[in-house]
C-alpha cells in the first residue's frame, strides 16, 4: 500500500484512476475544486482509504498541508485542451505550470511524481515518420507549450516519470465530449453527420482505462523507469480524422461525413507516434478503438448534454 496524492482527482482521468487506486489497496488524498460541478467521486465515498479535499491545487497552503505523507504524487489538475487554455491563459499558466512547479518546491526528494503530459507537444510531425521521445518538440498551442515547459522542469527536478498521452477516449464519470473520438462518436449518434476540416491530419489515440493502467505500471516499475518520459498510446491507432470516421461508421452506419471545400481547423496538430519505448518496459495499451467506440455509443444513450466538455 502507498499513500497517493492526486490533484484534479475528480476530472476526466482522475475519476477513473482514483477508484482503481483504491481497489488496489492504496490510500488516496483527492484534491479537486469541482469546477464543473461534477459528482464523479460519489461512488468512492464509502472507501475508508479515501480523503476528499475540496480546494484549488494552486493553493500553496492547502497543498503543503496534504503533501507531506504522500509516497507518490499524481498532479492531474489541468486546464486541458487548447480552446480552454486560449480562453483563460492566466488560469492555464497558473494551473498547468505554476501549480506543478510549486509541487516540486514543496515535495521531499524521495517523493515520487508521475505526471501526465501530452504528445500534443509534437505539433506538426514529418509525414510517415513516427515521433519518438527523442523527436524535437514543436507545440502549436499554449496548452502544448505549457506542457512541454513543465515536463522539462519536472525531469530536471528528478524522481519523476512523465507520460506523453495520446488523445484519450472513452467513458468517464466526469465525461468529456470535446476529445476527438468522444466528439466524433457523439456527433455520429446524435447528429448523424459531420463536416471535417483537414481530414488527413493524423494523431494517436488511447483509451482512458489504458491511461489508468499506465499510471499503475509506472508505480510498480518506478525505479527502472524514473527520470524519463514515455509516449502512451494505442499503437494500432495512429489515424487521420477521416480514418477515425470510417471506424465510427462501422458501428453507426447512418453516420455521414464529408470534407469541407473551404475553411480550416484551428487545431493544426498532425503527427504519428511510436509507443515502443514504454512497450519495452512491459506495458502495452490493449483497449481497441472499436471497443471504445462501442462503449461510447452506449454511453451516449445515457448522456445528451453539452455540459460534458471543456469548451
N, C-alpha and C positions, 0 to 999 in steps of 0.2 A: 504493500500500500504506500502511496505517496500523497503528499499534500500538494494540491494544484490550485494555483490562482488563475482564473480565466476572466479577462476583461472583455466586454462585449458578449457576455455569456448567453444572452437571450436573443442574439442575432441569428442570421440565416444558418451559419455554420455552428455557432455555439449551442443553439437549441437542439442540434443533433449530437454534437460532441459531448456536452455535459452529461446527458443520460448514459452515454456509452462509458464515460469515465467512471461514473458511479457504479454501473453494472460490473465494472472490472475491479471494484473494491477501493477506489481512490476516494479521498476526501477532497471536496471541491468548494472553494470560495468563488462565487459567481458575482461579478460586478457588472452592472448594466444600468444605464439611465432610462431604459424603456422608452426611447424617443419616438417609437412608432406605436406606443400604447399596446404592445403585443402582450399576450398571456402565455408565452411559449415555454415557460418553466413550471407551470402549474402542476403538470403531471409528475414532477420530481419532488414536490414539497414534502412528501412523506419520507423522503430519504434523510436519515439522521446524519449522514456524512456530507450533506449539502448545506451551505450557508449562502443565502442570497443577500446581497448588499445593493440597495438602490442608490446609485450615485454615479458621478461622472469620472471616467477613467483619467481625465485631465486634472483632477483634484489631488494635489500633491499630498495633503494631509490624509486624505482618505486612503490613497494607495499605500502610503507609508505605514498606516495602521495595519493593513492586511497582508503586506508583502513578506513580513518577517518570517512566518512559519512555512512559506512555500518552498517545496523542493523543486518544482517546475512552474514556470510562468508562461502562460499562453496568451499573448496580447492580441486579442481578436477585435477589440474596439476599433472601428474604422469608418470613415466616410467612404463607402465603397462605390466605385464606378466614376467614370469621367463626368457625366452630367451633374451628379450631386456635388462633386468637388468644384466644378466650374461655377455652380450656383452659389457656393459658400466657400471661397478659397481660404478665408481666415479660419473657419471651423475645420476645414480639411487639414490645413497645415498644423493646427494645434492638436488635432486628434491623431493624424496619420504619421506625424513626425515628432512633434514636441512631447506628446504623452509617452511615446515609446522611448525617446531619449531620456525622459525622466525615470523610467523604469530601470534603465541601465545605470543611472546615478544612484538609485535607491537600493538596488539589489546587492547582496553579498557575492563575491566572486564565485562561490561554489553553487549558487542558484542557477539552474538551467533555464534557458529561454528557447522555445520553439515558436517561430514566427511565420505566419502566412503572408508572403509577398505575392507577386503576380508575374506571370510571363508576359503581361502587357508591356513590360519593360523592353521587350524585343522590338516593339514598334512595327517597323516595316522590314521584313526579312528579305533575304535573297531568294529568288524563285527556285523552288525544288531543292533548297539546301536547308537541312534541319538546324534549328537553333539548339545549341548545347549550352551548358552552364558557362562555357568559355566564350560564347558569342558576344561581341560588343553590344551593350545595351543602348537603345535608341528610343526612349519613351516619347510618345506623341501627345501626351495629355498631362495635366497637373497631377492627376491620380497616379499615373505611371512614374512621373518624376519623383514624387514624394516616396513612393515605394522603393524606387531604386536608391534614393539617398539614404533612407533609413536602413535598408539592407546593408549598405556599406558600413554604416555606423555600428550596427549590431555585430557584423562579422569582425570588425576591428576590436569590439569590446570583449570578445571571446566567450567561450562556454555557451554557444548557441548553435542552432540549426535554422536555416531559413528555407522555406518551401515556396518555389515559384509555381503557384497553382495555375492550371489551365482554367478556362472558363467553366465554372461549376454549373451543374444542372441537377434537377431532382427536387422532390417534395421535402419541405421542412416545416416544422410548426410555425416558424417565422418566415413564411413564404416570400419569395421574390419573383415578380413577373418580368423584371427588366433584364434578366440574364438571357442570353440569346436563345438557347434551346428552350428554356421555360417560356420565353416570349413568343417564339415562333409556334410552339405547340399550342399555347393559349389561343393564338390567332387562328390556328387551324381548327380548333374545337369550337370557338365562339363566332368568329367572323367567316371562316372557311375560305379566306383569300388573303394574299399578302403581295405587296409590291416591293421588290428588292432593289437596293442600290449597291453597286459594286458586288454583284452576286458571286464573283470568283475570288473575292478576298477570303483567305483561309485563317483558321486558328485551331487550337487544340481544345478538347473538352474533357471534363472529368466529373463523375458522379459524386454527390455530396457524401455518400457513405464511404466512398473510397478516400475522400479527403480525411474523414474521421479516422479511418484505418491507417492513413499515412502518419497522422499525429501519434497514434498508438505505436506504430512501428518505430518512429523516432525516439519515443520514450524508452522503448525496450532496447534499442540499439544505439543509445545516445553516445556512448564512449567511442564507438568506431565511426560514427557519422559526424561528430561535433565539428564546429567551426567551418562548415561547408554549406553550400546551397545546392538544392536539388529541384529539378523540374518534376512536377507531379501532374500527370495527365494520362488519359487513356490512349495508348499508342496506336490503337486502331481507329482513332477519331481525330485525325488531322483533316478537317473537312472544310470545303468552301460553304458559303451560305446556301448556294444552290444545291449542293450535295446534301446539306442538312435538311433542306425542304423535301428532297426526294426521300430521305429516310422517314421523315414525319408522314409523308403521303402514304407510305406502306401501311400505316395504321389508321390514317384518317383519309380515306380515298376520295372524299369530297373536297379536299383541300386543293385550291387553285392558287398558283403562284406564278409571277411573271417578273421581268426586269423592266424598270423604268427606262424610257428612252432618254430622258433628261433628268438632271438633278444629281446630287452626290450625298454620300453618307458622311457625316462629320467624323465618324469613327474610322480612322484610316489604318487600323491595325491589320496586318496581313503577313502571316508567318506560319511555318510548320515547326513542330518542336520534337526533339528527341528526349525520351524519358529513360534512356538506357542507364544513366548513372544511378538513379535510385533503384531501378530494377536489379542491378547488380548487387545491391545490398539485401535483396530478398523480398522487396515489395513490388507488387505489380497490380495496377488498377484492374478490377475484374467486373464491375457492373457495366454491361454493354449499353451503348446508346439506345438500342431498341428497347431494352428493359426499362431504361429511364423514361423514354417517350411513353411507353405503356403505363408506367406509374403516374406520369403527369396527366395523361388523358383521364385516368380515374380520378386524380386529384381535382381536376377542373370540373368534375361533376359536383364537387363539394363547394368550391370557391368560384365566384364570378365577380370579384370586386377588384378594382384597380388600386385599392389601398395597398396591395401587396407589391410594393415597388419602392425603389429608392429615388425615383424621379418625380 
